[in-house]
Amino acid sequence: MSRTGSDEVVKHCCDLVRLALASDSPDDLVVAASQDLGRPLVLLDPSGAPLVATLPSTGLGPSVAALAASTADADKTPAGWHVLPIAKGRRRLAFLAVCTGGTQDGEQRRMLDLLLSLLGDQLERAALASSIRSERRAALMRRLVTDHTITPAEIRSEARTAGLGLADLYWPALLSWTVGHPGLRTLADLHGEAQRQAPGSITVALDNTKVALLIPARGSDAANREVLHHRLAGLVRYARQLGHHDVRAIVAERSVGVAQLPARVGELERLQRYLPHPATQALVRPARSFALDHLLSEGLDRRRARAFVRGRLRRLLRHDLDHGTDLAHVLELALDFPRRDEAARASYMHRNTFRRHLRQALELVEADLEDPDDRLALHMAIKLRRLMQAPWWGVSGSAECTEAETTEGVGHLRTTSGSARSPSPTPRRGIRRTPPA
C-alpha cells in the first residue's frame, strides 16, 4: 500500500478512536467503520439480536435472521459473512458480522481488529454506566418510600442523574404477604406486570413481606379510584397465580406528591398488621377501612379497654375457653355481615349450623341487637377482643394482662414475666371449617 494510502488508513483509525471516546453508543462508530472499510457491518448483542446495521434490514434481507442464528452455531453463518465475537476476558459482550465481499488487505484487517477493540471498550463502559444508573435508580426509589427528609429538589436532581422519569403525583399502595414471602423472581414478575397494567409504576421491596407500589396518578382521584382498585386487584390475582395465595393490597385514599410518599407508605405499613381481616376477603382494601381497628388499638387506654371487653363478653369468652368453641368469632361475623348467609360463607359453615351457633352466642351476651347503641357497643367489644389477641397488643400500653383476664380469654395470652405465647392452634370443637352447602 502506498504512503498516501497508509496515511489515509491512519486518519480513519484516528477518527474511529475519537468516535469511540466521544460516546458509549456504538451506532456512529459502526457506521463510520463500515464506510471506511467499504463493506456492510452488523453489530449483534450476545443473544443475536441486531443492535446496529449499516444497511436497512430490508437491504440485508434474510441475512439478519441467519446472522442471529450463527451467534449460537458458527456452522450456520451465511455465505459471504464472518461473525466475530467481541469479548472482554471471558465475558462475551457482542458479535460483529462483517460482509466479506471484495478484497481485504492487511491494513483493513488491522482496522477491523481496532474496531473490535474499540467496540469492546464502548460496550463495557455502557454496561458499567447502565449498572451505575440502575443502582442509583434503586437507591432513589427506596428513598422515595422510606426517607422522610428527602426534598422535592433532591428527588428531581437524583432522578435526572439516575435516568428515572417521575410523575408529579403517585397513588401509594402496599402489597402484603400474611404467609410466606416473595422471592427475587416473583418481585421481577410483579414489577413487569405493574408496568404492563400502569406504565411508569414503581415497585420497592420494603422487607420480605411488604412491597411498596407507586402508581402514577393521571386525572382526578375520584375519577380514577375505581380503575386503580381494579388494577391492584389484577396485580394481587397475578401474584396468587404465581403461587402466593396470602397476598393482599392496601391502598391510600388519595394521590400525593413525591415528597409525601414516605409518610403515606409508612401509614400503609402500620396498617399491614391488621391483615388478614376476618370480615372480608377483599383483595384490595382502602386505608380508611382500617380506621376503627387503628382507633381501638392506638387511641384507647389499654386497661380500660380490657375492662370494657370483660364487661360485655365475660360469659361468652368463658364458654369458648371451657368448651373449645369459637362463638365469639361467630358473633363477630354476624355483626360484620348484614346477611346471615354471607356470614355463614365467611365462616365456612352451613347456614343452619351458623344460625345455631349464633343463637348460642347471643344467649351468652346481654345485648339487644335491635338497639343501635347496644349493637355498636357489642360490636366494638368483639373488635377490641380480636385486636387484643394480636402479638403487638400492649407493646405501647402500660398494663399487663391480669391473671383473671388470661383465664377469661381476654387479650393476648401472657405470662407474668411479660413474654407472649400464641393461643393454641388446636381446632375448635363444634365448629365445622368446611364450605357451606
N, C-alpha and C positions, 0 to 999 in steps of 0.2 A: 504494500500500500504506500502511496506517495506521502511526502511530508505534509502536503496540503490535506490529504485525506486523514492522516493521523491527527492533525490539529483539529479537524472537524469532529473527530470522534472524542477527543479530549474535551472540546467545547460542549458536546452533547452530554458527556458524563458529568461535567460540572453543573450543567443545567438540571440534570436529574437529581444530583445531590442537593442543590438548592431547593428544588421542589419537595424533596423528602424531608428536609429540615424545616420547611415553612409550614407544614401541615401534617397531622396524623391521619388524614384521609388519603387513601391510595388512588383516588379517582384521577387526579391531574397527573400523577406520576405514571400511571399505566398508559394513559392517553399519549403523553409525551414520548414515552419509551416506544410505543407502537409506531409513532411517526418516525422516530429516529432509526428504528430497526427496519422499517418498511414492511411490517407484517402484522396481522391481527394478533391480539393478546386477549385472553380471558382470565380474570382472577376469580377463583372459586374458594369458598370457605371450606373448613375441614369436612363438612358433610357433603360437599359437592355442589352447593347452591351458588350460582353465579353472583359475584359482587360487582365486578366491573367488566364490561366488554367493549372493545373498541369498534365493534360493528354492532348494529341493532340485532336483536335476537332473530328477527325475520331474515337478516342477511346471513346469519350463521346457520340458519335452517336447523336440521335435525342434529347438528354437531353439538349443540348445547347439552341436550339430554345425554348424548354419548359421552361427552367430556365429564359430566357429573358422575356417570357410571364408572368411568375409568379411574376416578379417585379412590375407589374401593377395590378395583381389579384392573391392574395395568394391562392385562390381555384384551380389555375392552376399549383401549384407546383407539379412536377413529383414525383412519389413514390420513396422513398429511398433518398430524399434530403430535407434539410432545407435551406431556403433562409432568411438570417439575414440582416437587414438594418444596415448601417454604417452612423452615423449622428453626427453632432456637433450642439448642441442646437436644433433648428427646421430645420436646413439645412441638407437635405439628400445628402450625398456625394457619396455613392456607395452601393452595395449589395455584401454579401459574401455567396455563395452557398456551403454547406457542405454536403458531402455524408454521410449518417447515417449508412452505413453498418458496422457490427461488434459492439462490446461493447464500451461504452463511460463512463468512471468513472469520479469521481469528479475532479480529477487533470486535466484531458483532458478538462473538461468544463471550468475550471478556465483558462487553457492555451488558450482556444478559446476566452474567454472574453478578455484576454490580447491582443490577436491578433486583435480583433475588435477595441480595443482602439488604438493600435499602427498604424493600417491601417488608422483610422480616423485622427490621428495626421499627418501621412505621406501625405495623400491626401489634408489635409488643408494647409500644408506647400507648397505642389506642386501647389495648386491653387493660393496661395499668391505669390509664385515665378513667376508663369505664368502671374499673373496680373501685377507685377512689370516689367517684361520683356516687356509686351505689352505696358505699359506706356512709357517705355524707347524707344521702337521702334517708337511709335507715336511721341514722342518728337524729336527723331533724324530725322525722316522723314520730320517733319516740318522744322527743322533746315536746312535740305538738300536743301530746296527750298526757304528759307527766310533769312538765316543767312549768310551775306556776309563776316563775319570774321572767319568762321569755316575753319580749315585747314584739308588737307587730313589725317594727322596723327590723329587728333581728331576724324574724321569721322570713320576711321578704328577701333580705340580703342573703341569708343562708340558702333559701330556696333557689335563688339565681345561681349561686355558686354550685349547688348540687344538681342543677338542671331539673328541678322539680317544679312543675306548674301547679299553683294552688288556686282554689276557688276563693271568692270573697266570704262565702258562708258555707258551713258544713252542718249536717244533721248528725249528732253523735249517737252511736248505738254500741251495745256491748253483746257479744256472743259469749255465753256462759255454759261451761260443762259441769253439771252436777255430779256426774260419774265419768271417770276416765279423763283423758286429755288428748288434744290434737298433736300429731307428730308433724315433722317438717313438711312431709309430702301433703298432708291434709291442709296445712296452712297455705302452701303454694296453690293447691287446688281451689281453696276458698278465695284467695286473692284473685285468681283468674276468673272465677265465677262472679265475684263482686264487680270486677271490671267489665264483665260482659253485661251484667244487669244495670250497672250505673257507672259508665266510664268516668274516670277521674277519682274513684273511691280510693281511700287509704285504709289499709289494714295493718294493725300493730299488735303483736302478741305481748300482752302485759305480763303474764306468767303462764304456767302450764294449764290453767283452766279458764283463762279470760283472753278474749281478743277484742280490742277496740276497733270499731268500724266507723269511718268518717265518710258520709255520703254527701257529695256536692248538692247544695240547695239551689234549685232553679225555679223561680217564681215564688208565689206566696206560700207560707207554711200551710194555711188552711186548704189550699187547692192541691197540695202535694202530699198531705199526710196519708191519705188512703193509698196512694201509689207507693209511698215509702214503706208502709207496713206490708204491702203486697210483695215488694222486692225483698224485704227482710225475711218474710215467711218463706219465700222461694229459696233464699240462701240457707235458712235453717233446714228446710227439706233436703237441699243438696247435701248438707253436712250429714244428715241422717242416712242418705243414700250411700255415703262413704263409710257407714257403719257406726256413726256416732249418734246413738239414739237418745242421749240425755243432754242434748244441747238446746238452749233456748236463747231468745234475744230480748233485751231491754232497750227501749229507745227513748231518747229525751223528748220533751214536749215541744221543742221548737229548735230551729236552726240558730247557730251563733257564729260570731266572727272567730278567727283563728286564735286570738288572744284569750278567748273564754273557753277554749276547748279543754284545757287541763282540769278546770273546775267542774265542768259538766261531766267529763269522763269519770272524774273522781266520785261524783254523786252516783253515777250508774254503778260503779264498783261497790259502793256501800250498799246498794240495793240488791246486789247479787246474793247476799246471804239469805234473803227471803225466798229464794228458789230452792226446789220447785214448790209452787203454791198448790195447796190441796183443793182449792176452789175452782181451778181452771187448768186445763191442759193446753192453753193457747201457746202457739209457737212464738208469738211476739207479744210483749206486754209493755204498755207505755209506763213511764216513770210514775205518773200520777196514781196508777193502780196500787202502788205500794205506800201511799200516803198514810193510811191507817196503821199499817204494820210499823212504819217508821215512827209515828206518833206514840204508839203504845210501847214501843221498845226503847225510845230515846227521850220521850217527853214526860214520863211519869216517874214518881218516886217508887222504887222497886219494892220496898216493904209494904207500902200501901197497896200496890198492885197485887201482891201476893194475898194480902188480906181480902181484897175485893174478889179475887178468884175463889178463895176458900169460902167466902160467904155465899157465893152464887152456886158453886159446883161441888161442895164438900161431899154430899151423898153420892153424886154421880161418879166422882173420881174414886171414892172409897169402894164403890161397887166394881168399877173397872179393875182396880188393883186386886181386889179379893177374888174376882171371878175370871180374870184374864180376858175380859172383853174390851171393846173399844167403842162404847156407846157415846163417849164424848165426841169422837170423830163423826159418828152418825148424826149427832145433833148439829155439829158444825156444818156438815154438808146440807142438812135440811134448812138451815138458816142462810146458807150461801146461795142455794138454788131456789128459784121461785116455784119450780115444778118438782114434785116428788119423783117422777120417772127420770128426770135429769140427774137428781141427786143419787138415785139408785145406780145409774150408769157410772157416775163418777166414783162410787164406792165399790163397783164390780159386784153388786148384789142383784138378785132378783127383786123386783119392785115390792113384792109381798113380804119378802124377808126384810127388806129395808124398812117398810112401814111397821113391821112387828118390833124391830129393834128401836125404832124411833118412839113408838108408844112406851116402850120400857124406859127409854131415856127420859121422856117427859114426866114419867111418874117419879123420877128421882130428883127433879129440879122443881123449885117453887117459882113458876113463871107462867104468866098468861100471854101466850103468843099473839093474842088479838090486841093486846095493849102495846102500842108502838114503843113507849118508853121501856116497858118490861122486856120486850123482844130485843130492843137495842142493847140494854144492859146485859142480857144473857149472851148476845152475840159478841159483845166486847169481852166478856169474861172468857168465852171459848177462844177468841183470838189471842187474848193475853196468855191463856194456858198453853197454847201451841208455841208462842214465842218463848215462853219460859223453858220449854224443852230444848231450845237451841243451845249449842255449846257456848255461844258468845253471850247469852243472857247473864247478867250480873257482873260482867267484866268491869263495867264502869260504875256499877252500883255499890252501895256501901254495906249492904246487909247480906249475910249468908243465909242460905235456906235452913230453916229450923228443922229439928227432928220431926215435929208434927207435920210440917209441910211435906217433908220427904215421904213419910208414911202415907200421906193422903194423895200422893201423886202430883202435888203442885210444884211446878218448876222443874228445872233440870236436876237430876239426882246428883247429890254432892255428899262427900264425906265431911266430917267435922274439920279436917285439915284443909279443906278447900279444893281438893283435887276432884275433877269431874269424871264421872263414868256414864256411859250411854245407857239408855234403857235397854232391857233385854230384847234381842231380836226374835224371841220365841213368838210364833204366830198366835194371835188372839183366838181364844176358844169361842165358838158360837157365831163367828162372822166368816162367811164364805168370801173368798177373794177370786171368784170366777165371774166372767162377764154375765150380765143379766140376760135372761132368755128373751 
